[in-house]
Amino acid sequence: MTIDHSGRSEGRRATRPGSLIQQYEEIAQASRSMLQAAHQGDWDEVERIQGRCREMIAELKTASERDALADSEQRRRIELLRSILDDDAQIRARAEPWLRNLEEFLRTAPPTALRTP
């Protein structure tokens, strides 16, 4: 989305100098939206947002090759990445409840139950 001088977005976003941290903020917001959709069981919306996140991450990679973050922005970047990883873990837990059940079984199963004949 590109941004014209009035602030309206049109299509793809153009990377502006100094906007790296804003791009991280946008990805974190999308991650929160994805988690909210997962809580609601709206997996089509999760998938749609996930696709948009892939685009934003690709744009961020390109922008980060040209621009750098200030020290204070680096700290905020780490906070955002931790938040995104936490959201991702919660989404996975909702998307794959069978995995949680398997982990519980493996943790509590007697050793003989895990042996093959």
N, C-alpha and C positions, 0 to 999 in steps of 0.2 A: 504494500500500500504506500503511496506517496502522499506527502503532506504539502498542500499549497500554502501560500503565505497567510491565508485566513485561518489556517489550522484544520481545515477539512481534510479528510483522508480520501484518497482516490486510488484504488487498486493496491499495489504493493507499496510497502513502506520504504522510503528512501532513508538510508543511514546518514545521520547528521553528526558532525563532530561533537563529542561530548555526550552522545546519547547512549553509550554502551550500558550504563547502569539503568537507564530507562528501559532498554531492551530486556535486561534481566528482570526488572520489575514486571514487565508485560508477560514474560514467560511464567513468573511466579503467580501472577493473577490468573493466567490460563490454567495453571496447575490446580489452583484453588477451585476454579470453575469445574474442572474435570472431576475433582474429588466430590464436589457438591452433586454433580450429575451421577456419580457412582453411588452416593448415598441414596439417591432417588431411584436407582436401578435403571437409569436412562443410558444404556450402553451405546446406543447410536450417537448420542451427544458426546459421550466420552471419546468415542472413536473420531468424531468430527473435530473436537478440540485437540485431540492427539495429533491429527494431521496438521492442524494449524501450528501446533507447537514445533513439529518437525521443520516447518517452513521458517518459523521465527528463530530456531536454533541455527539453521543454515545461514540466515541473514546475520545472526550474531557472530558466527565463526568468521564470516567475511569481514565484518566491521572490526572485529578484534585484531585482525591482521594489520589494520591501519591505525587504530586508536588504542590508547592505553587508559587504564583506570587510575585515579589518584588513590593514595593510601586509604583515605576514608571510604572511598568507593569500593576498594578491595574488601574491606571489612563488611560492608553492606552486601557485596556479592556473595561472600561466604554465608552470611545469614540467609540470603535468598536461596542459595543452593541447598542448604540444610532443610529449609522449609519445603522446597521442591522434592527433595528425597523423602521427607516424611510423608508428604502427600502421596508420592508414588507408592510407598510401602502400604499406606492405608488403602489405596485403590487396588493394589494387588491382593491384599487380604480380602477385599470384597469380591474381587473378580475370580479368585481361586480358593473358595472356602474348602474345597476337597483337599487342597494342599495342607491347610491347617489341620484338618482331620487326620491326614496321613502322618504329619509331624507328631501329633498327639499320640497316635497309635504306636509309632516307633519309639517314642519316649517312654510309654507305659507298658508296652508288650513284654512279656517274659522272654528271655533269650531263646527258649525252645520254639517259640512261635515264629521266629525269624529264620530258623534253619530250614533248608530244603532237604528232602529225602535223598 
